[in-house]
Amino acid sequence: MPLRWPDRRPRRLALEGLLTAVVSQVTAVLVLGAWSRERLAQPLDGRLDVVLHASFVRSMQLTGWYSAGPHLGAPNGQDLVDFPLGPDHLHLVALRLLAELPVSSIAIVNLYYLASFGVIAGVTHLTLRSLGSDALPAAAGSVLYAFVPYHFLHGPGHLFLSMYVAIPLAVLIAVWVADGRLTWRGARWRWVAAGVCVVVIGSASGYYAVFGAICVVSAATVGAVRNRGARTLVVGVATAAAIALVLVANVTPTLLHRAADGENIEVAQRTPAENDLYGLRLATLVVPEDTHRLPALARLGVDVNDVPFAGERGSYLGVVGVLGLMALLAACFAGLGDVKVPPVLGTLAAVALVMVLVGARGGGGFLIALAGFTNIRAWGRTSLVIALLALAALSLLATAASRRFGIRAVAPALAVLVVVGLLDQVPRHPFPGRAAIAANVEAERRLVSEMEAALPAGAMVYQLPYHRFPEAGPRRDMIDYDLLRPYVLGSGRLRWSYGGLKGRSADWQELWAAQALPVQVRAVAAAGFSALWVDRRSYGDEADGLLGQLTGLTGMPPRLSDDGMLAWYDLRAARERTVAELGPDAEEVGRAVTSIPRTVWKEGFAPVSGPPPGPRVVDDGALLELRPARDPQQAAVLILSVDVSAGTTVEVATHQGSWRSSGSGRQQGRLPVQLGEEPTAVRVALGGTKDIVMTVTPVDAAALRLLPEPAP
C-alpha cells in the first residue's frame, strides 16, 4: 500500500516551507552582516564555545571525524569519547558534510549558524500548518520563532542549541498523539514522519530530547483525559520511550568507554544546585533582554538580571510571544470552566503549563535532579518550547480570524506583528566587538603561520598557561578554549599540547604545571617539544616577568603577535641542552614525562575546584585503579599531598606497600607501584575523619629525575 500524503497538497506545503525558510535566511544574513566570504571567515561571536565547535570541524577536515585529534593533547592526542556529545550526532554529521567545503572551520561554524535561521523557520512552518494554521499565520509565527532572543544570546557559541529544529518536531508529534492521529491503524505516512521526527529529536540535543519527551507525555495525558481512554497515553509513553532509546543509542560509545575505563569524574559533572541555578525565572519570559534596541527596555533587562545567580539569558519570549502566552493562559482558565476550547489549543496550553512547572526554579526539573538525573541542568531552556507554543497559539487564533473575517483583513495585522516582533526580538547589536575579534584572529593567524614556517612538520608546541580541558572557565582575559585557536587557524602541520581530556592520562600536564617554571620547561623539553606558546592575556601584570624568565630559560627572544597578546619561543636549543644533561636516559625520561598511568577512580573520589594537580575529596575506603600507560610493565609512583589535622591519619596502600601520614599539617609522600597487565588497586584508609581533601597524582618513575624532592 503506497504512502498517503496529508490532505493538503505536499508540493504546495513544501513550497510554502521553502519560501518561509528563504525569507528568514535572507533576513538573518542582513541582520548579521554575513554576506561575503571575508566576513564569514571571521568569528561572528567571541563568546562561549565558538572556538570549541571550530576545533571539531578542524578535526573533521584533518582526520575525518571530531572525536580523535592527533594534533591536540600532544603527544598523546585528543580522545573525546568521554565528552558526552553523542546526543548531538545530527549536528556533528551535518558539520562533517559541510567540512568538505573549501572554506575554514570558522566559516563552516558561521554557515551552520546562519543556516539554522532558515531551517528552523521552514520546519516550524510545516509544523504549524500540520497543526491547522493557514499559510500566512504559519509563516508569521515561523519567522518570529526563528528570531527569538534565545537564538542570538546562545548564538554560534552554543551552536547545537541554536539549531533547535527538534522543538517544532516534538510539538508536532505531541499534538498528533493527543489528537489520536498516531493510531495503530493510522496513515502509514504519519508513522514514517513520526519515526523520522523521533530520530531527529533524539539526535539533536540531550536537552531537546528530554523536553520533547516531556511534551509528548504531557500531551498524551491531556488526550487520554479528553478521550477517556488509556490508548492515547500508551502511544505517548511509547513515543517518549522511542526518543529515549535513540538518545541512549547515541551515547552508547561513551557508556561503553566508561564501563571499560571507569567514569571520568572530572568531565561534565553536574549537581542539583546547578539545576536550580539554571532554572527558569518566570519574570525573564516577559521582560526584555539587556540587549534590546530600546534603551529603556534594555535597562529594564539589566535590572532583572542584576541579581545573584541570574542564570542563563535568552528566556524572553518577545512581545508577540508574550501575547501568545497570555492566550495560552486564557485557554487554561477557560478549560477549567464551561468554555469550549479547541482541542489543539487546549493541548498547547496544557503542555505550556507543564513546561513552566518543570522548567521553573525549584520546579520539576530540580526534583528530577534530586533523583539523580543531573546532566540536564539548564531547565531555563524550556523557554524555547514555551515560545513555540505561544506563537503556535497566536497562529491558530489568527487562522480562526482570517477564516471569519477574510485573509485581507488579517494580513495587515500579521505584517505589523512580524515587523514589531522582529524589532523587539532582534538585539540592537547581535554580536558586538566583531571588528576587535577579527583583528585578534588575524594577528594570531599570522603568528601561527610564522611558527609553521619556522618549525618542522609534526613539531610539538607546549602551550602556557596550562588550562584544563574541557569546561575550565576563563582565566583573566583568556576565555575558555582560547588555546584551541592556533590549532583552528593553522594548517595542521603542528601538534599542540592543549586539549587532552582532564581526568584521563592524556592530561599529563597537570603534574608539571604545578612545578616551578624551570622544572616545567625542562620537562617539556625532555618530552620532545620544539616550541612554547604563551597567551599573555591570562597572566595580566605578570606577563612581562614571565616572558623575561622564559627568555632566560630558552636562550631565545619571544616572537610576538601584532597585538602583543601572544608570544612563542623556539625550544629546540633548550631541548638539546636538556637531552645532553640527562645523558643515556634522556629518551626514557622524555617518554616518562607524558606517560601518566591510566587512573580509574572507582569510588570515594570527588573533584574539587582548585589549581592543578587537582585536589579531590577522598572518603574513607576510597578506591582507585592504576593501569600502565604504555608498556605492559610500568614502574610508577603515586605522589601524595594532604593536609592532616591533629588526631587524623591517612594511609594509602596497594598490595605491594603503603604510605602513612605522620603528625599533622601538610604531608607529602611518594608510594612506588609496579604496574602490570592487571589493574593495580589503591585503597585509602582514614582515621579520625570520614573524608579529607587530598591530591593523588600518578607518574612514571623515570620522570622523578626531573622533579624536586618532596618537602620533609
N, C-alpha and C positions, 0 to 999 in steps of 0.2 A: 504494500500500500504506500503510495508516494506521500511525502510530507505535505501537509496543508498549511498554507500561509494564513495569517490572520485576516480579518475582514477587510482591513484597509489594504490597498494595493502596495506590495512591498517596494516596487520601484519608486513610487511617489514618496513613501516613508524614507527610503534611502536617500533620495534627492533632498528631501527636507533636512535630514540629519547632516548631509554633506554641506548644504548651504549654511546651516547654523554654525557648523564647525569652521567653515571658511571665514564667515563674518567674525567669529570670535578670534580666529587665528590672526587675521589682519589687524584687528583691534589690539591684540597683545603685542604684535610686532611694533605697532606705532607707539603704544604706551611705554614699552621698554626700550625703544630706540635701537632695536637689534635688526636693522635692515641691511647690513653689509657684512661681508666676510671678516673684515678687520674688527668690527665691533663684536662679532661672535667669538673671535679668538681671545678676547679678554673676559675675565670673570664678570658675570652680571652682579655678583654679590661676593663679599669677602667674609661673610659670617658663617657660623655653624660648620657644616661638613662639606662645603663645596669642593675643597681640595681632596678630601677623602673619596668622594664619588669620582672625581677626575682620576685619582690613582687606580680605582677599579677599572676604569676604561683604559688607562695606560697599560695596565697589566694584560687586559684583553688584547690590546694591539700588539704587545710584545710576546705574549705566551699563549693566547687563545682563550684564557678564562681569568676570572678575577681572583680566585682563591689561592693560587700558588704563585708567589712573586719572587723569583730568584734574585731580582735586583734590589730587594728590600730586606731588612733584617740581616745584612751581611755579617758574617759569611754563611750563616745557616739558612737564610732565605725566610720568606714570609709564608705562613700557612694559616689561612683564615677560617679553617673548619670549626674552630672554637667560637668564632664570632658569628652569632646567630642571624645570618642573612637569608636563610632558607625561605622564610615567608615572603621574601621579595624577589623570588625567582623570575616572576613575569617581567619585572623591570630589568633584571640582570640580563635576561635573554634579549630583550629589546635593545639594551645598550650594546650587547655583543653584536647584534646585527648592524647597529649604527657605527660600531668600531671599524667596520670595513671602509667607511668613507675616508677620503684623503684629507682629513682635517685633524686638528689637535684634539686631545682628550677634553680640554676645557670647552672647545667649540661643541663637542658632542654633548656634554652636560647641558650647555646652554640650549642646544637644539631640542633636547629631550624635554627640558623645562618649558620651552616655548610651545612645543607640540602638545603639552598637557592641556593648554587652554582650548585648543580646537577639539582634541579627543574627548575631553570631559563635556564640552558643550554638545557635541554630536551625540554621544551616548545618552546624556541626560535628556536631550530632545526626544530620542526614540523611547526612552523610559516614560516620560510624561505623556507622550502620545498613546503608549500602551495602557496608561492609567486612565485614559479617557479625555485628555486635553485636546483641544483643536490646535491647528498648526501654529497660528500666531501666538497664542498664550504659551504654548510649549516652548516656542523659540525664545520668547521673552524671559521665561523662567530659566531656560538653559544657559543663555548668555550671562545672566546675573549670577547663576551658580558657578560658572567658570571663573568669575572675577570676585568671589568672596574675599574679604580681607585675609582669611586663613591662607589663601593661595600665595599672597605676597609676603606675609610675615613668616611663613615657613620657607617659601622660595626655593631656589636651587640648592640651598644649604640642607634642606630636608627633601631631597629630590624625589624619593619614592613616595613620601607622604603627599607631595604636591601633585602627583599623578593619581588622584583619588577617584579613578574611574570605577572602582569596586563599589563605591557607596550607592550610586544610582542603580546599579545592577542588584544590589542587596535589597533596596527598597522595592524594586520591581518584583523580585521573587516573593518578598514578604506579602505584597498585595495579592499576587497570584494565589498564594497559599490561603490567605484569609478569605478570598472570594471563591475558593473552591475551584479555581481554574486548573490547578495541578491535581488531577484525579487519576486513579489507576487506568481509567478508560478514556482519559482526555486526549487531546490532539497530540500526535507524536511530535510535531514541530515545536510545541511548547515544552515538552520534556527535553528535547535536544537543546533548545535555547536555555532551559534551566540548568542543564548539565554544564554547558559552556560557562554560564554565569557562576556556577559553584566553583569551577576550576579557577576562574579569574579571581573570584573573591578570596579563595584560599591561597592564592599565589601572589597577591598584590600588596600584602602588608599584614603582619600579625594583628595590628590594631584593627584594620578594616575587616579582617576575617572574624574577629571577636564581635565587633559592632554589628556586622552583617548577621551573624548567628543570633544575636540578641534581638535584632529587628525581626527576623523570621519567626522565632519562637513567640515573641510578644504578639505579632500579628496573627499567628496561628491560634493563640489563646483567645484573641478577640473573635476570630472566625468561629472557633468552637463554641463560644458562648452565644454568638449570634445565631449559629445554625443548630444549636442544641444537640451537638453530636461530637464524639471524640475523634472522628476520622480526620478532620482538618488539623487537629493538634498532633496527631500521629504523623501526618505528612510534614508538618512544620518541624517537628523534632527530628525526623529522618533527614530533612534537608539541612538542618543545622549540623547534624552528625556528619553528613557528607562534606560540608565545609570544613569541619574539624579534621576529618580523615585526610583531606587534601593538604591541610596545614601541617599535619603530622608527617605526611609523606615528604613534604618539602624540607622539614627539619631532621629527617631521618639520618642523613650523614653526620650531623652534629651529635645526635643522640648516640649513634654507634661509636663515634670517636670518644665521647665521654665514657661510654661503657668500657672501652679498651684502655684509655689512659687516665680515667678519673675526671671528675668535674673540675673545670678551671674556676676556682673560687674568686679570681681577680676580675673576670670579664663578665660584663652585663649582669651584675648582681643588683637586685632591686630590693627595696624594703617597703613595708606597708606605709611608713611615714612618707616616703616619696610619692606613693599613690595618692595620699591625701593632699600633699603639697601641689601636685599637678592636676588635681581635680578641677571640676568646672565651677567657677564663681558665677553665679546666676546673673549678677549685675553686668558682667562683661558681655553677655548676649545682646544687651540693648544699649550699651554705652559705646560710643565710637572709640577707635584706637587712637593712640597719641600721634599717629602718622596722618590723621585726617587733614584734608586740604583746607578746611575752615579753621582758623586759629582758635576760635572759642571752643569748638568741639574737640580740637586736639588737646587743649588744656584740660578739658573735662576727662579725656582719656588718660592724661598724665596723673590727674588726681586719683582716678580709680585704681591705677596701677602703682601709686605711691604708697604701698603698704608692705609690711613684712611678708615675705613668701607670696608674692603676687602670682606665681605660677607662669605658665606659658601665655603668650599673647596670641591673638588671632581668632578669638571666640565671637567677635562682633558679627551679627547676622546681616548688618546693613539695614537701612530704613525700610526697604521693601520687605526684607526678611522679617523684620520686627512686626510689620503689618500681617504677614503670613502667620507668625507665631500667635498673634492676637486672634486670628481666625481659628487656629487650632485650639486655643484655649476656649474660645466660644463654642466650638464643636464639642469639646469635652463636657462643658457645663450643660449644653443643650442635650447631649446624650443621656445625662442623668435625669432629665425631665421627660416631658411628653413630646418634645420637638423631635421630628423625624430627621435624622442626619443621613445624607447619602453614604452608603457603605464604604466606599473608597475613602471619603473624607474622614469618616469615623475611624477607620483603620489608621490613617496617617496621624490623627490626633492622639490615638492611644499609644502608638509607637513613639511619638514625640514625648509624651508624658513619661514613658518608660525610660527613654534615653536621658531625660533630665534627671530622673530619680537615680539612675545608675551612674551618670557622669558627675553629679554634684559632689562637692567635698563632703566627706562623711557619709556618702550615699552607698549605693550598691557596689560600685567599683572598689571602695575601701573595704567593704565586707568581703568581697572576693579576694582581695589582697590578704586580709587576715586569715583566710582559709588556706593560704599558701601560694596562690597564683599571683605572683608579684611582677612578672615580666611585662604585663600590660600596666603601665604606671600612669601614663598621661591621659586620664579619663576626660580631661577637659576637651580633648579632641572629638568627643561626641557632639560638640557644637557643629561640626561639619555635617553630621547626619540630621541634626535639628534644622540646619539651614536648608537642606534639600526638602525636608518635609514641609517646612514653611512655604518655600517657593512653589512646591507642588500644590499645596492647598490654594494659594493665590491663583495658580494657573487653572485649577479646576473651577474656581469661582469666576474667573474671567471667561472661561469657556461657557459656563452657565449664562453669564450676562450677554455674551455675544450671540448665543442661540435665542435669547429672549428679545434683545434689542437690535440685533444685527451686528456683524463684524465692523461695519463702517462706523458705528457709534462707539465701539470699544477700542478700535485700533489706535486712535489718537491718545487715549488714556494709557494704553500699553507702551506706546512710544515714549511718553513722558516718564512713565515708571522706569523704563530701561535707562533713559538718559540720566534721570535723577539718581537711580540706583548705582550706575557706574561712577558718576561723580562722587557719590557718597562712599563707595566701597574701594575704589582705586586710590591708593595713597598719593599724597601730594608729590613725594619723591620716592618711587618704589624702592630703589636701591641707591641711596646716597653714597657719595665718595667714590664713584666708579672711576673717575679720572685719576685719583690718587692710587687706587688699586692697580689700574692699568700701568701706571708709571713704575710702581714697585715690582710688578710682574716682569716688565720689560728689563728692568735693572737686574733682576735675578736671572732672567733668561740669558742675558749677555754674560753674566759671571759663570753660569753653568757651561755655556759654550766655550768660554776661556779654559775652564777646567778640563773639559773633554778634549780640547786641542793639546793640552799640556800633559795629560796622563794617558797611559796605555789603556787599551780596551780591556774591560773587566776589572780595572783597578777599584779597590775598596776605599770608601770615604767614611771616616768616623765623624758623626755629627754631634756638635755641642750646642745647647746643653743636652744631657740625657733626659728624655721625656718619654714617659711610659705610653704604650700604645695598646688598645685604643682608650678613649674617653678619660684623658688625664686632665682636661680643662686647660685654661690659659695659664701662661707664666709671664707675668708682667705684660708687655706689649706683644708678646708672641702668642697667638691664639692656637688652640688645639689643631693639630695636623699641618701646621705651617712647615714642619720639617719634611713633609711629603712633597713640597713644591719643587725642589730641584729634580726629583725623580719625574714628576709630571712634566716639567719643562724641558727635560733633557732628551737625548736621542736614544738612550738605553745602553750607552757604552760603559757607564759606571755603575757600581753597586754601592748602596747606601746603608748605613747602619740602622737607621730608624725604621720601625715597622715590625720588629719582632714582637709577637703577641706576649703581653705581660702574663705572668703566672705560668709560663712554659719555659723550657730550657732555651728556646730561641731568643728569649730576652736575657742574654748573657751579660748585658751591660750593667745590670742592676748592681752587681757587686763592685765593679770598677768605678762606677760613678760616685760611690761613697768614699773613695780613696782621695788622697791629695792629688792635685793636678799632675805633678811629676810622675807619680805612680800610674795614673790613668794613661798618660801619653806614652809612657814606656810600655805598658801592657798592650795598647792597640798597635804600637809599632812592632812589637814582637809578634802580634797576631797577623801581620802582613798588610796592614792598612797603609795606603800610599798618600793620603791627604787628610786634613782636618777641615771641617766646615763649621763655622761659628755664626749663630744667629744672635747678633748683638742686642736685638730687641728684648731678649729675655734676661739680660744682665743689668739693664739700667745704668746707673753711675759706675758700676763695677766693670763695664765693658772694656774701657781703655786699659785698666790694670790687667785684665785677663789677656788682652791681645799682647801687651808687653811681656807678660810671663810666657806666653806661647812662643813669641819670637825668640826668647832666650832658650826655651826647651828644644825648639826645632832648628834653630840657627838660620831661619828663613824669615823674611819680612812678610806681613799679611798682604794679600791681594784683595782689595775692597770692591764692593759693588758701587755703582754710580751714586747711589743714595747713602752709602756709608753704613748701611744697616747689616750687611753680610760680609763675611771675610772667609778666605780659605788659605791654608798653609800646605806647602809641599812637605810631606813627611818622609820622603824616601831616604834622605841623608840620615835623619834620626833613626830610621829603621835599620840602616846598615850599621850604625854605631851600636844599637841595641843587640843585634844579632852577634856582632863581634864580642860584646861583653858576656853574652850568655854562652858562647863557645859551642861545643858539640851538642849541647842540649837545646839549642835555640829553636829547632823545629818542633821538638816535643813540647817545650814551654809555650811556644806560639799557638800550637793546637789546643793546649790546655786552657788558654785564656778564654776561648769561646766554646769549650766543650763542657758545658754545665750539665751535670747529671739530671736526667729526667725525674721530676718530682711529681708524685701523685698525692695530693692532700686528701687522705681518706676520710678522716673525721676529726673534729675538735679544733680545727683551724679556721679563723675568720679574718679577712683582711682589715687593716686599719690604715686610714689615710696618713701619709707622712712621707718624709724623704726616703729615698732608697738607701740600703736594701729594705724592702717593705716589711715593717713590723706586722705581727699578727697576734690576735687574741688567741691564746692557747688554753684549752681546757685540760683538766686532769684526765689522763688516759688518752690524750690526743695521739693520732696515728698518721704517719705518712709513709710512703714507699719510695725508694730510690731505685732507678734503673740506669744502666750505662748510657752515656750519650753517644759513644762511638764504638769502641772496642767491646767485645763481649765481657772482657775483664777490665775494669777501670778502677784504679786507686783514687778514691775520693776523700774529701774531708768536709765535715759539717762545721761551718763557722757559726758560733753561737754567741748571742748577746742578749742579756736580760737584766733588768733592774729588780733586785731581790730585796724585799723588806725584812726587817728582823723577824725571826720565827718562821720564815718561809724557806723551803728548799725546792730545788728544781733538779730533776735527773732526766737526762736524755740517753736512751740506751738502744743498742742493737744486740743481736746475738753474738757480736764479736767484742763488744766492750761498751763502756758507758762514760758519761761526763756528769759530774755532780757539782752544783754550786757550793761555795764555801763562804760563810759570813753574809753580810748584807751590802747593799749598794750595787753599782754597775759590775756585772760579772760577764767576762768574756772567756771563751774557750774554743778548743778545736777537738773534734772527735773523728779520728780516722775510720774510714769504712771501705772495705774491699767489696766492690760490686761485681756481680756475676750475671749469668743468664736469668736467674730467678730474681724477682723483686726483693729488695732488702728492706725489712720493716724497721721503722724507727718509732719508738714509743716515748712519750713524755709523761713523767710522773711528778705530781706536785704535792708538796706537804705544807699544811698551814693555810692553804688558799684553794679556791675552786678553779680560778683561771688567772692568767698572767699575760702581760704583753711581752712578746719575745720575738727576736729575729733569728731565723733559721736559714742559713744560706749554704747550699752545697757547692763545692768547687772541685775541680780536678786537682789532685795532689801536686802535680807538676807545676801548677800555677802559683804555688806558695812561694816560689823563689822571687816573685815579683811583689809579694805582699809584705807589709811590715809585721813584725811580731806583735801579738796582742798585748795590751797593757796588763800588768800583773794585777 
